[in-house]
Amino acid sequence: MGVAVRPAPVVTSPLGELQLVLEEEVLRVENSLLTIDEEVMQLLAALDQVGDRLEDADIVRRHVLRDHGRFTPGEVEAAVGRCFALRSEMSLARLRLAHCRSWAKQLRQWHSLMKAATEQLEDHRPPDSTLEEGLARYRSASRQVFQTIDEERMRIARDMHDGPAQSMSNLVLRAEILERMLDREPERAKAEVDSFKEAIKGVLDETRQLIFDLRPMTLDDLGVIPTLRRLVNEFRDAEGVEARLSVIGTERRLPAATEGALFRIVKEALVNVRKHARARNLDVLINLQPQRVSAVIKDDGEGFDLAAVEARLAREPHFGLISMRERADLERGQLEVRSQVGRGTEVRVTLPVGP
């Protein structure tokens, strides 16, 4: 694995010290991206290998179950168990791949931000702030980024533990019960296989949902509008809210960075509705124009005192609101939040599409 190396510059001023800090951060991110890119290549190769092995194992499983009378209970159990193990291995590899790609995308955005700041320092010192204020803002932004990363990792670990990990433990227990049934009640065991297969499908569905939450495959394959349509439909089904998605303009693919930012901002807005709004109705409006795309997310929930929330942000950061604003800023867009107690909340975001 290659590692990016840059000669250490000679620091002759406090401004040069700040530039060195930024360049070191750029270097750290570049090295992290090299590591992630290598892991992605390894995961893709592993998925190909597991896919080939699963195809062969599934042929054996179907043959054994079709003519189970010709095989011992141990052989039947081994054929079914091998397919289950390979499917689990493939699901976990896909989950890890989606996480790596999502993490790499965030790192590239952070890399672009740090590069831009470094280039600005090479040209001039910002006239409206002192060096100390600039360093303080940089350290504060860094802490927020890393705290957000840690929170996201904790969320993923919690979702994995409460979802697929628990379900897989139950499947292992059921497999052991099936193994004992094969010796004593082979006909009943054969009937239980169908239920076991349904349980496996349920675990796969849970894993696919985790992958969707990390980085929806449809976002890359179909674009942001179909992905948002699925997101809103799933929100409606899960939360019992009358959620609707409307689109103005001709549906088309947008730049990848714009699609990713738009999806994450809308998703975060829906998370806030679920956690805080107690809404009965939710409308998501996407307006596709030649040079920009906008989204309006409006609910009829409890609302909040926007001025009070804004005043608290400096000492008690709301990472959902901060992440929405930072994503909009990274794409040179604008984000506005409107809310009143008892009158719901409206989030408006506009992102440029052109160069």
LOMAR-517948 format. One record per residue (C-alpha): chain; z, y, x; residue in three letters. Coordinates in steps of 0.5 Angstrom, whole numbers, plus 500, padded with zeros to 3 digits. Layout:
N
+----+-----+-----+-----+-----+
| ch |   Z |   Y |   X |  aa |
+----+-----+-----+-----+-----+
|  A |   Z |   Y |   X | ALA |
...
+----+-----+-----+-----+-----+
***
This chain:
355
+----+-----+-----+-----+-----+
| ch |   Z |   Y |   X |  aa |
+----+-----+-----+-----+-----+
|  A | 500 | 500 | 500 | MET |
|  A | 498 | 507 | 503 | GLY |
|  A | 503 | 512 | 503 | VAL |
|  A | 501 | 520 | 503 | ALA |
|  A | 504 | 523 | 509 | VAL |
|  A | 503 | 531 | 511 | ARG |
|  A | 506 | 534 | 517 | PRO |
|  A | 512 | 538 | 516 | ALA |
|  A | 510 | 546 | 516 | PRO |
|  A | 514 | 551 | 520 | VAL |
|  A | 519 | 555 | 515 | VAL |
|  A | 519 | 562 | 517 | THR |
|  A | 522 | 565 | 511 | SER |
|  A | 526 | 564 | 505 | PRO |
|  A | 519 | 564 | 501 | LEU |
|  A | 517 | 558 | 506 | GLY |
|  A | 523 | 554 | 504 | GLU |
|  A | 521 | 554 | 497 | LEU |
|  A | 514 | 552 | 499 | GLN |
|  A | 517 | 547 | 503 | LEU |
|  A | 521 | 544 | 497 | VAL |
|  A | 515 | 544 | 492 | LEU |
|  A | 511 | 541 | 498 | GLU |
|  A | 516 | 535 | 499 | GLU |
|  A | 516 | 534 | 491 | GLU |
|  A | 508 | 534 | 491 | VAL |
|  A | 509 | 528 | 496 | LEU |
|  A | 514 | 524 | 493 | ARG |
|  A | 510 | 524 | 486 | VAL |
|  A | 504 | 522 | 490 | GLU |
|  A | 507 | 516 | 493 | ASN |
|  A | 510 | 514 | 487 | SER |
|  A | 503 | 514 | 484 | LEU |
|  A | 501 | 510 | 489 | LEU |
|  A | 506 | 505 | 488 | THR |
|  A | 505 | 505 | 480 | ILE |
|  A | 497 | 504 | 481 | ASP |
|  A | 498 | 498 | 486 | GLU |
|  A | 503 | 495 | 480 | GLU |
|  A | 498 | 497 | 475 | VAL |
|  A | 493 | 493 | 479 | MET |
|  A | 497 | 487 | 480 | GLN |
|  A | 499 | 487 | 473 | LEU |
|  A | 492 | 487 | 471 | LEU |
|  A | 490 | 481 | 475 | ALA |
|  A | 497 | 477 | 473 | ALA |
|  A | 494 | 478 | 465 | LEU |
|  A | 488 | 475 | 467 | ASP |
|  A | 491 | 469 | 470 | GLN |
|  A | 496 | 468 | 465 | VAL |
|  A | 490 | 469 | 459 | GLY |
|  A | 486 | 464 | 463 | ASP |
|  A | 493 | 459 | 463 | ARG |
|  A | 494 | 461 | 456 | LEU |
|  A | 487 | 459 | 453 | GLU |
|  A | 488 | 452 | 457 | ASP |
|  A | 495 | 451 | 454 | ALA |
|  A | 493 | 453 | 447 | ASP |
|  A | 487 | 448 | 447 | ILE |
|  A | 492 | 442 | 449 | VAL |
|  A | 498 | 445 | 444 | ARG |
|  A | 492 | 444 | 438 | ARG |
|  A | 490 | 437 | 441 | HIS |
|  A | 498 | 435 | 441 | VAL |
|  A | 500 | 438 | 434 | LEU |
|  A | 493 | 435 | 431 | ARG |
|  A | 495 | 428 | 434 | ASP |
|  A | 502 | 428 | 434 | HIS |
|  A | 503 | 421 | 433 | GLY |
|  A | 500 | 419 | 439 | ARG |
|  A | 505 | 423 | 444 | PHE |
|  A | 512 | 423 | 445 | THR |
|  A | 517 | 428 | 442 | PRO |
|  A | 518 | 431 | 449 | GLY |
|  A | 510 | 432 | 450 | GLU |
|  A | 510 | 435 | 444 | VAL |
|  A | 516 | 440 | 445 | GLU |
|  A | 513 | 441 | 452 | ALA |
|  A | 506 | 443 | 450 | ALA |
|  A | 509 | 448 | 444 | VAL |
|  A | 514 | 451 | 449 | GLY |
|  A | 509 | 452 | 455 | ARG |
|  A | 504 | 456 | 450 | CYS |
|  A | 511 | 460 | 448 | PHE |
|  A | 513 | 461 | 455 | ALA |
|  A | 506 | 464 | 457 | LEU |
|  A | 505 | 468 | 450 | ARG |
|  A | 512 | 471 | 452 | SER |
|  A | 510 | 472 | 459 | GLU |
|  A | 503 | 476 | 457 | MET |
|  A | 507 | 480 | 452 | SER |
|  A | 512 | 483 | 457 | LEU |
|  A | 507 | 484 | 462 | ALA |
|  A | 503 | 488 | 457 | ARG |
|  A | 509 | 492 | 456 | LEU |
|  A | 510 | 493 | 463 | ARG |
|  A | 503 | 495 | 464 | LEU |
|  A | 504 | 500 | 458 | ALA |
|  A | 510 | 503 | 461 | HIS |
|  A | 507 | 504 | 468 | CYS |
|  A | 501 | 508 | 465 | ARG |
|  A | 505 | 512 | 461 | SER |
|  A | 510 | 514 | 467 | TRP |
|  A | 503 | 515 | 471 | ALA |
|  A | 501 | 520 | 466 | LYS |
|  A | 507 | 524 | 466 | GLN |
|  A | 507 | 524 | 474 | LEU |
|  A | 500 | 526 | 474 | ARG |
|  A | 502 | 532 | 469 | GLN |
|  A | 508 | 534 | 474 | TRP |
|  A | 504 | 533 | 480 | HIS |
|  A | 499 | 538 | 477 | SER |
|  A | 505 | 543 | 475 | LEU |
|  A | 508 | 543 | 482 | MET |
|  A | 501 | 543 | 486 | LYS |
|  A | 500 | 550 | 482 | ALA |
|  A | 506 | 553 | 484 | ALA |
|  A | 505 | 551 | 491 | THR |
|  A | 498 | 555 | 491 | GLU |
|  A | 501 | 561 | 487 | GLN |
|  A | 506 | 561 | 493 | LEU |
|  A | 501 | 561 | 498 | GLU |
|  A | 498 | 567 | 495 | ASP |
|  A | 504 | 571 | 493 | HIS |
|  A | 511 | 572 | 491 | ARG |
|  A | 512 | 573 | 483 | PRO |
|  A | 513 | 580 | 482 | PRO |
|  A | 518 | 579 | 476 | ASP |
|  A | 523 | 575 | 479 | SER |
|  A | 527 | 574 | 485 | THR |
|  A | 527 | 568 | 490 | LEU |
|  A | 534 | 566 | 488 | GLU |
|  A | 532 | 566 | 480 | GLU |
|  A | 525 | 562 | 482 | GLY |
|  A | 529 | 556 | 486 | LEU |
|  A | 534 | 556 | 480 | ALA |
|  A | 529 | 555 | 475 | ARG |
|  A | 526 | 550 | 479 | TYR |
|  A | 532 | 546 | 480 | ARG |
|  A | 534 | 547 | 473 | SER |
|  A | 527 | 544 | 471 | ALA |
|  A | 527 | 538 | 476 | SER |
|  A | 534 | 536 | 473 | ARG |
|  A | 531 | 537 | 466 | GLN |
|  A | 525 | 532 | 468 | VAL |
|  A | 529 | 527 | 471 | PHE |
|  A | 534 | 527 | 465 | GLN |
|  A | 529 | 526 | 460 | THR |
|  A | 526 | 520 | 465 | ILE |
|  A | 533 | 517 | 465 | ASP |
|  A | 534 | 518 | 457 | GLU |
|  A | 527 | 515 | 456 | GLU |
|  A | 529 | 509 | 461 | ARG |
|  A | 535 | 508 | 457 | MET |
|  A | 531 | 508 | 450 | ARG |
|  A | 526 | 503 | 453 | ILE |
|  A | 532 | 498 | 455 | ALA |
|  A | 536 | 499 | 449 | ARG |
|  A | 530 | 498 | 444 | ASP |
|  A | 528 | 492 | 449 | MET |
|  A | 535 | 489 | 448 | HIS |
|  A | 536 | 490 | 441 | ASP |
|  A | 528 | 488 | 439 | GLY |
|  A | 524 | 483 | 443 | PRO |
|  A | 530 | 480 | 448 | ALA |
|  A | 534 | 478 | 442 | GLN |
|  A | 529 | 475 | 438 | SER |
|  A | 527 | 471 | 444 | MET |
|  A | 534 | 469 | 445 | SER |
|  A | 534 | 466 | 438 | ASN |
|  A | 527 | 463 | 439 | LEU |
|  A | 530 | 459 | 445 | VAL |
|  A | 536 | 457 | 440 | LEU |
|  A | 531 | 455 | 435 | ARG |
|  A | 526 | 451 | 440 | ALA |
|  A | 532 | 447 | 442 | GLU |
|  A | 534 | 445 | 435 | ILE |
|  A | 527 | 443 | 434 | LEU |
|  A | 527 | 439 | 441 | GLU |
|  A | 533 | 435 | 438 | ARG |
|  A | 529 | 434 | 431 | MET |
|  A | 523 | 431 | 434 | LEU |
|  A | 527 | 425 | 436 | ASP |
|  A | 531 | 424 | 429 | ARG |
|  A | 526 | 427 | 424 | GLU |
|  A | 519 | 428 | 427 | PRO |
|  A | 516 | 430 | 420 | GLU |
|  A | 521 | 435 | 419 | ARG |
|  A | 520 | 438 | 426 | ALA |
|  A | 513 | 438 | 424 | LYS |
|  A | 514 | 442 | 418 | ALA |
|  A | 519 | 447 | 422 | GLU |
|  A | 513 | 448 | 427 | VAL |
|  A | 510 | 453 | 422 | ASP |
|  A | 516 | 457 | 421 | SER |
|  A | 517 | 457 | 429 | PHE |
|  A | 510 | 460 | 430 | LYS |
|  A | 511 | 465 | 425 | GLU |
|  A | 518 | 467 | 429 | ALA |
|  A | 514 | 468 | 435 | ILE |
|  A | 509 | 472 | 431 | LYS |
|  A | 514 | 477 | 429 | GLY |
|  A | 517 | 477 | 437 | VAL |
|  A | 509 | 479 | 439 | LEU |
|  A | 509 | 484 | 433 | ASP |
|  A | 516 | 488 | 436 | GLU |
|  A | 513 | 488 | 443 | THR |
|  A | 506 | 491 | 440 | ARG |
|  A | 510 | 496 | 437 | GLN |
|  A | 514 | 498 | 443 | LEU |
|  A | 508 | 498 | 447 | ILE |
|  A | 505 | 503 | 441 | PHE |
|  A | 511 | 507 | 442 | ASP |
|  A | 510 | 508 | 450 | LEU |
|  A | 503 | 509 | 450 | ARG |
|  A | 498 | 507 | 444 | PRO |
|  A | 492 | 503 | 446 | MET |
|  A | 489 | 506 | 440 | THR |
|  A | 490 | 513 | 443 | LEU |
|  A | 485 | 511 | 449 | ASP |
|  A | 480 | 506 | 445 | ASP |
|  A | 479 | 510 | 439 | LEU |
|  A | 482 | 517 | 440 | GLY |
|  A | 488 | 521 | 437 | VAL |
|  A | 486 | 522 | 430 | ILE |
|  A | 486 | 514 | 428 | PRO |
|  A | 493 | 514 | 432 | THR |
|  A | 496 | 519 | 429 | LEU |
|  A | 494 | 516 | 422 | ARG |
|  A | 497 | 510 | 424 | ARG |
|  A | 503 | 514 | 426 | LEU |
|  A | 504 | 517 | 420 | VAL |
|  A | 503 | 511 | 415 | ASN |
|  A | 508 | 507 | 419 | GLU |
|  A | 513 | 513 | 419 | PHE |
|  A | 512 | 513 | 411 | ARG |
|  A | 513 | 506 | 410 | ASP |
|  A | 519 | 506 | 415 | ALA |
|  A | 523 | 512 | 412 | GLU |
|  A | 521 | 512 | 405 | GLY |
|  A | 518 | 519 | 406 | VAL |
|  A | 512 | 521 | 402 | GLU |
|  A | 508 | 523 | 409 | ALA |
|  A | 501 | 525 | 409 | ARG |
|  A | 495 | 526 | 414 | LEU |
|  A | 490 | 531 | 413 | SER |
|  A | 484 | 533 | 418 | VAL |
|  A | 480 | 539 | 418 | ILE |
|  A | 473 | 539 | 422 | GLY |
|  A | 469 | 533 | 424 | THR |
|  A | 473 | 528 | 428 | GLU |
|  A | 471 | 527 | 435 | ARG |
|  A | 474 | 525 | 442 | ARG |
|  A | 478 | 530 | 445 | LEU |
|  A | 480 | 531 | 453 | PRO |
|  A | 485 | 525 | 455 | ALA |
|  A | 490 | 530 | 457 | ALA |
|  A | 489 | 534 | 450 | THR |
|  A | 490 | 528 | 446 | GLU |
|  A | 496 | 525 | 450 | GLY |
|  A | 499 | 532 | 449 | ALA |
|  A | 498 | 533 | 441 | LEU |
|  A | 500 | 525 | 440 | PHE |
|  A | 507 | 526 | 443 | ARG |
|  A | 508 | 533 | 440 | ILE |
|  A | 507 | 530 | 433 | VAL |
|  A | 511 | 524 | 435 | LYS |
|  A | 517 | 528 | 437 | GLU |
|  A | 516 | 532 | 431 | ALA |
|  A | 516 | 526 | 427 | LEU |
|  A | 522 | 524 | 431 | VAL |
|  A | 526 | 530 | 429 | ASN |
|  A | 524 | 529 | 422 | VAL |
|  A | 527 | 522 | 422 | ARG |
|  A | 534 | 524 | 425 | LYS |
|  A | 535 | 531 | 422 | HIS |
|  A | 531 | 533 | 416 | ALA |
|  A | 533 | 528 | 410 | ARG |
|  A | 526 | 530 | 408 | ALA |
|  A | 522 | 527 | 402 | ARG |
|  A | 515 | 530 | 403 | ASN |
|  A | 512 | 531 | 410 | LEU |
|  A | 505 | 534 | 411 | ASP |
|  A | 501 | 533 | 418 | VAL |
|  A | 495 | 537 | 418 | LEU |
|  A | 490 | 537 | 424 | ILE |
|  A | 485 | 542 | 425 | ASN |
|  A | 479 | 541 | 429 | LEU |
|  A | 475 | 547 | 432 | GLN |
|  A | 470 | 547 | 437 | PRO |
|  A | 474 | 551 | 442 | GLN |
|  A | 481 | 548 | 440 | ARG |
|  A | 485 | 544 | 436 | VAL |
|  A | 491 | 545 | 432 | SER |
|  A | 497 | 541 | 428 | ALA |
|  A | 502 | 543 | 423 | VAL |
|  A | 508 | 539 | 421 | ILE |
|  A | 511 | 541 | 415 | LYS |
|  A | 517 | 538 | 412 | ASP |
|  A | 521 | 540 | 406 | ASP |
|  A | 528 | 537 | 409 | GLY |
|  A | 534 | 541 | 410 | GLU |
|  A | 532 | 546 | 415 | GLY |
|  A | 536 | 549 | 420 | PHE |
|  A | 538 | 556 | 423 | ASP |
|  A | 533 | 557 | 428 | LEU |
|  A | 536 | 563 | 432 | ALA |
|  A | 542 | 559 | 433 | ALA |
|  A | 539 | 553 | 436 | VAL |
|  A | 535 | 558 | 440 | GLU |
|  A | 541 | 561 | 443 | ALA |
|  A | 544 | 554 | 444 | ARG |
|  A | 538 | 551 | 448 | LEU |
|  A | 540 | 555 | 455 | ALA |
|  A | 547 | 551 | 455 | ARG |
|  A | 545 | 545 | 451 | GLU |
|  A | 538 | 543 | 452 | PRO |
|  A | 535 | 540 | 446 | HIS |
|  A | 530 | 535 | 450 | PHE |
|  A | 525 | 534 | 444 | GLY |
|  A | 524 | 541 | 443 | LEU |
|  A | 524 | 542 | 450 | ILE |
|  A | 519 | 537 | 451 | SER |
|  A | 514 | 539 | 446 | MET |
|  A | 514 | 546 | 449 | ARG |
|  A | 513 | 544 | 456 | GLU |
|  A | 507 | 539 | 454 | ARG |
|  A | 504 | 545 | 450 | ALA |
|  A | 505 | 549 | 456 | ASP |
|  A | 502 | 544 | 461 | LEU |
|  A | 495 | 544 | 456 | GLU |
|  A | 495 | 552 | 456 | ARG |
|  A | 497 | 552 | 449 | GLY |
|  A | 502 | 555 | 444 | GLN |
|  A | 508 | 552 | 440 | LEU |
|  A | 511 | 555 | 434 | GLU |
|  A | 517 | 553 | 430 | VAL |
|  A | 519 | 556 | 424 | ARG |
|  A | 525 | 553 | 420 | SER |
|  A | 530 | 556 | 415 | GLN |
|  A | 537 | 553 | 412 | VAL |
|  A | 535 | 549 | 406 | GLY |
|  A | 527 | 551 | 406 | ARG |
|  A | 525 | 545 | 411 | GLY |
|  A | 521 | 546 | 418 | THR |
|  A | 514 | 547 | 420 | GLU |
|  A | 512 | 546 | 427 | VAL |
|  A | 505 | 549 | 429 | ARG |
|  A | 502 | 547 | 436 | VAL |
|  A | 495 | 550 | 438 | THR |
|  A | 491 | 547 | 444 | LEU |
|  A | 485 | 549 | 448 | PRO |
|  A | 479 | 544 | 448 | VAL |
|  A | 474 | 548 | 452 | GLY |
|  A | 475 | 548 | 460 | PRO |
+----+-----+-----+-----+-----+
***
